[in-house]
């Protein structure tokens, strides 16, 4: 890559950061070109941005086209210099005498362009004025006026850029605040579960209260605590947080035979099971699918006495899926409850005293 190519790559990167190419017309830029046509008494004024292979017009007075090939562009020559480029009569200028924009429409004879120079020195294009007749005189005052108008164009581009940056930063701050609020809610929920496990409550009550607490923080549509025993599985408690959740509950069986359903697999393996597209499962229950099941999770809570507990959560919104945050929350809370039930189970049958001990 030559030095010139490297420089143009940097210039194109500067142009790209303004995110202005191929945007809709805007009154502010159109007004600048209107002022230019009146001030200089010409029929055509353009705000031209020089892209890799084309020049594109952000504002265009007096022409019907929005872009031309860069190889035909007068503005591509303008950005090579430091000052206003003036072509009094293109038919007498060897650079442009054979240019298609001179020999054909719009039949350019006079051109004057002031480069659009960014604060860091990159030339994005030009503010140019064009006439179909030659202009022999373009005074120093004309140079200064066109340069000032080009500066107004750059100021408007800078304002757009700064506004977009502020909006992006504002969105980032809002996302960070949302993340912090979610993190705080998660931490408080897990602290609540841990506190529950320390209370002198029946194990089933601990699991029930913990499930409801986590379901609310995780913003699920439905949750249930399921007990598995010798007579099958049954729903001990369930919670619905939407109309979809109510319909979902109505389509679930109250009891399943031993070994029937995902709960038994989860309970026997001791591993959670997450599904993001329930309807795609080969053994998906038609009633559950019709109720709108999207994502379902099952997590083992352990065993106390003759009951094994599994908690289940469901998302019923279209295209819903489990997030990493939800999985983290479910896993941590289930682990806390499982440890609590395990400790209760150990203390429920104290070890028999060994023979000969006092």
C-alpha positions in Angstrom: 0.0 0.0 0.0 1.4 3.4 -1.0 1.5 6.4 1.3 -1.3 8.0 -0.7 -3.5 4.9 -0.3 -2.8 4.7 3.4 -3.7 8.3 3.8 -7.0 7.8 1.9 -7.8 4.8 4.1 -7.4 7.0 7.1 -9.6 9.7 5.5 -12.3 7.1 4.6 -12.2 5.9 8.2 -12.8 9.5 9.4 -15.7 9.8 6.9 -17.2 6.6 8.2 -17.2 7.7 11.8 -19.6 10.5 10.9 -22.1 7.9 9.6 -23.5 10.4 7.1 -23.2 8.5 3.8 -26.5 7.4 2.3 -28.6 9.2 4.9 -31.7 11.1 4.0 -31.7 14.8 3.1 -31.7 17.2 6.0 -32.9 20.8 6.0 -29.8 22.2 7.6 -27.5 21.0 4.9 -30.0 21.8 2.1 -30.2 25.3 3.4 -26.4 25.8 3.2 -26.5 24.9 -0.5 -29.4 27.2 -1.1 -27.5 30.0 0.5 -24.5 29.2 -1.7 -26.5 29.4 -4.9 -28.0 32.8 -3.9 -24.7 34.2 -2.6 -22.6 33.3 -5.7 -25.3 33.5 -8.3 -24.9 29.9 -9.6 -27.5 27.2 -10.4 -25.8 24.3 -8.7 -24.4 23.8 -5.2 -23.4 20.5 -3.6 -22.2 19.1 -0.4 -20.1 16.3 -1.8 -18.5 13.5 0.3 -15.8 11.6 -1.5 -16.2 7.9 -0.8 -13.8 5.1 -2.0 -15.3 4.8 -5.5 -17.9 7.5 -5.7 -18.8 11.0 -4.6 -22.1 11.2 -2.8 -24.1 14.3 -2.2 -25.5 15.0 1.2 -27.2 18.1 -0.2 -27.8 18.8 -3.9 -29.3 21.9 -5.4 -29.6 22.1 -9.2 -28.9 18.4 -10.0 -31.2 15.4 -10.0 -28.5 12.8 -9.2 -27.3 11.9 -5.7 -23.9 10.5 -6.6 -21.3 10.2 -9.4 -18.3 8.0 -10.0 -15.2 9.3 -8.1 -13.1 9.2 -11.3 -15.3 12.1 -12.6 -15.3 14.0 -9.4 -14.0 17.6 -9.3 -14.2 17.3 -5.5 -11.7 14.4 -5.5 -9.2 17.0 -6.8 -10.3 19.6 -4.2 -9.5 17.3 -1.3 -6.0 17.0 -2.5 -5.3 20.7 -1.8 -5.5 22.9 1.2 -7.6 25.8 -0.2 -10.5 26.5 -2.4 -10.1 24.9 -5.8 -11.3 27.1 -8.6 -11.8 26.1 -12.2 -12.8 29.2 -14.2 -13.5 27.3 -17.4 -13.4 23.4 -17.4 -13.2 23.3 -21.2 -9.8 25.1 -21.0 -8.5 23.0 -18.0 -6.5 19.9 -19.2 -7.6 18.0 -16.0 -11.3 18.3 -16.9 -11.6 19.0 -20.6 -12.5 15.4 -21.4 -14.5 14.8 -18.2 -17.9 13.3 -18.8 -19.5 15.9 -16.5 -18.0 18.6 -18.8 -18.7 17.0 -22.2 -22.1 15.8 -21.1 -24.7 16.7 -18.5 -24.6 18.8 -16.4 -22.0 20.5 -18.7 -19.8 22.0 -16.0 -17.9 25.1 -17.1 -17.2 26.8 -13.7 -16.4 25.0 -10.5 -15.3 26.2 -7.1 -15.0 23.9 -4.1 -13.9 24.4 -0.5 -12.7 21.3 1.2 -14.6 20.0 4.3 -11.8 19.7 6.8 -12.4 17.9 10.1 -10.9 19.2 13.3 -8.3 16.4 13.1 -7.3 17.5 9.5 -9.1 15.0 7.3 -10.8 16.2 4.1 -14.2 14.5 3.8 -15.3 16.2 0.6 -16.2 19.7 -0.4 -18.9 22.4 -0.5 -18.8 23.3 -4.2 -20.6 25.7 -6.5 -21.1 24.9 -10.2 -22.2 26.9 -13.3 -22.8 26.0 -16.9 -21.0 29.1 -18.0 -17.4 30.2 -17.2 -16.6 32.6 -14.4 -13.3 34.5 -14.9 -13.4 36.3 -11.5 -13.6 34.6 -8.1 -12.3 37.1 -5.6 -10.6 36.7 -2.3 -13.8 37.6 -0.6 -15.5 34.8 -2.6 -12.8 32.4 -1.4 -13.4 33.4 2.2 -17.2 33.1 2.0 -17.1 29.7 0.4 -14.6 28.5 3.0 -16.8 29.8 5.8 -19.8 28.0 4.5 -17.7 24.8 4.2 -16.8 25.3 7.9 -20.5 25.5 8.8 -21.0 22.1 7.0 -18.2 20.6 9.1 -19.7 22.1 12.3 -23.0 20.5 11.5 -21.3 17.1 10.9 -19.5 17.5 14.2 -22.8 18.3 16.0 -24.3 15.1 14.6 -21.2 13.1 15.6 -21.2 14.5 19.1 -25.0 14.0 19.5 -24.6 10.3 18.4 -21.7 9.8 20.8 -23.7 11.3 23.7 -26.7 9.1 22.8 -24.4 6.0 22.7 -22.8 6.9 26.0 -26.2 7.5 27.5 -27.4 4.1 26.3 -24.2 2.6 27.7 -24.8 4.3 31.1 -28.4 3.1 31.1 -27.4 -0.4 30.3 -24.8 -0.3 33.1 -27.4 1.0 35.6 -29.8 -1.7 34.5 -27.0 -4.3 34.9 -26.2 -3.0 38.4 -29.9 -3.0 39.4 -30.3 -6.6 38.1 -27.1 -7.6 39.9 -28.4 -6.1 43.1 -31.7 -7.8 42.7 -30.0 -11.1 42.1 -27.7 -10.7 45.1 -30.6 -9.8 47.3 -32.7 -12.7 46.0 -29.9 -15.2 46.7 -29.3 -13.6 50.1 -33.0 -14.1 50.8 -32.8 -17.8 49.8 -29.8 -18.3 52.0 -31.7 -16.7 54.9 -34.7 -18.9 54.3 -32.5 -22.0 54.6 -31.4 -20.9 58.0 -34.9 -20.6 59.4 -36.6 -23.4 61.4 -39.1 -24.2 58.6 -40.3 -27.5 57.2 -38.1 -28.3 54.1 -41.1 -28.1 51.8 -41.8 -24.6 52.9 -38.2 -23.6 52.4 -38.3 -24.9 48.8 -41.7 -23.2 48.2 -40.7 -19.8 49.4 -37.4 -19.9 47.6 -39.0 -20.9 44.3 -41.5 -18.0 44.5 -38.7 -15.5 45.4 -36.5 -16.6 42.5 -39.4 -16.7 40.0 -40.2 -13.1 40.7 -36.6 -11.8 40.4 -36.0 -13.9 37.2 -39.2 -12.4 35.6 -40.5 -15.8 34.4 -44.1 -16.4 33.3 -44.6 -19.6 35.4 -42.9 -21.5 38.1 -43.7 -24.6 40.1 -42.3 -26.8 42.9 -42.8 -30.5 42.1 -42.6 -33.3 44.5 -41.7 -36.9 43.3 -42.5 -39.9 45.4 -43.5 -43.5 45.1 -47.0 -42.6 43.9 -45.7 -40.4 41.1 -45.1 -36.6 40.8 -47.4 -33.8 41.8 -47.2 -30.0 41.8 -46.9 -28.8 45.4 -47.2 -25.1 44.5 -47.2 -23.1 41.3 -47.1 -19.4 40.4 -48.3 -17.6 37.3 -47.4 -14.1 36.3 -49.3 -13.6 33.1 -52.4 -14.7 31.2 -50.1 -17.1 29.3 -49.0 -18.5 32.6 -52.5 -19.3 33.6 -53.3 -21.0 30.3 -50.0 -22.9 30.6 -51.0 -24.2 34.1 -54.4 -25.3 32.9 -52.8 -27.5 30.3 -50.5 -29.3 32.7 -51.5 -32.6 34.3 -51.8 -32.5 38.1 -50.0 -35.7 38.6 -47.7 -37.9 36.5 -46.9 -41.6 36.9 -43.5 -42.6 38.4 -40.8 -42.2 35.8 -43.0 -40.1 33.5 -41.8 -36.7 32.4 -38.5 -34.7 32.5 -38.7 -34.2 36.3 -37.7 -37.8 37.0 -34.7 -37.7 34.7 -33.5 -34.5 36.4 -34.1 -35.9 39.8 -32.2 -39.1 39.1 -29.3 -37.4 37.4 -29.0 -34.5 39.8 -28.4 -32.2 36.9 -30.5 -29.2 35.7 -32.1 -29.3 32.3 -32.8 -26.3 30.1 -34.8 -26.1 26.9 -35.1 -23.0 24.8 -37.4 -24.3 22.1 -39.8 -26.7 23.8 -42.0 -27.2 20.8 -39.0 -28.6 18.9 -38.6 -31.6 21.3 -39.7 -34.9 19.9 -41.7 -35.7 23.0 -43.1 -32.3 23.5 -46.6 -32.5 25.1 -49.1 -31.0 22.6 -51.1 -29.3 25.3 -48.0 -27.6 26.7 -47.0 -26.5 23.2 -50.5 -25.1 22.6 -50.2 -23.2 25.8 -47.3 -21.3 24.4 -44.3 -23.0 26.1 -41.1 -21.5 24.7 -38.3 -22.1 27.3 -38.6 -24.5 30.3 -36.1 -25.3 33.0 -36.0 -28.1 35.6 -33.6 -28.1 38.5 -33.2 -30.7 41.2 -33.5 -29.6 44.8 -32.7 -32.8 46.5 -34.5 -35.3 48.8 -36.1 -35.1 52.2 -37.8 -38.1 53.7 -39.7 -39.9 51.0 -40.0 -36.8 48.8 -37.7 -35.6 46.1 -38.1 -32.0 44.9 -37.6 -30.5 41.5 -38.3 -26.8 40.6 -39.5 -25.8 37.2 -39.6 -22.4 35.5 -41.2 -21.5 32.1 -41.0 -18.6 29.7 -44.0 -18.3 27.4 -43.2 -15.1 25.5 -42.5 -15.6 21.8 -38.8 -16.4 21.0 -37.9 -16.3 24.7 -34.8 -18.1 25.9 -32.8 -18.6 29.0 -30.2 -16.0 29.7 -26.9 -16.6 31.4 -28.1 -14.4 34.3 -31.2 -16.5 34.8 -29.3 -19.8 34.7 -26.8 -18.4 37.2 -29.7 -17.3 39.5 -31.6 -20.6 39.2 -28.4 -22.7 39.7 -27.3 -20.8 42.8 -30.7 -20.8 44.5 -31.2 -24.5 43.7 -27.8 -25.3 45.2 -28.6 -23.4 48.4 -31.9 -25.2 48.8 -30.4 -28.6 48.0 -27.7 -28.1 50.6 -30.3 -27.1 53.2 -32.5 -30.2 52.4 -29.4 -32.4 52.6 -28.5 -31.0 56.0 -32.1 -31.5 57.3 -32.1 -35.1 56.0 -28.8 -35.8 57.8 -30.2 -34.5 61.1 -33.6 -36.1 60.6 -32.0 -39.6 61.4 -29.2 -39.0 63.9 -26.5 -41.7 63.8 -27.1 -44.7 66.1 -24.8 -44.8 69.1 -22.0 -47.4 68.7 -22.2 -50.4 71.1 -20.3 -50.0 74.3 -20.4 -46.2 74.2 -21.7 -44.5 77.4 
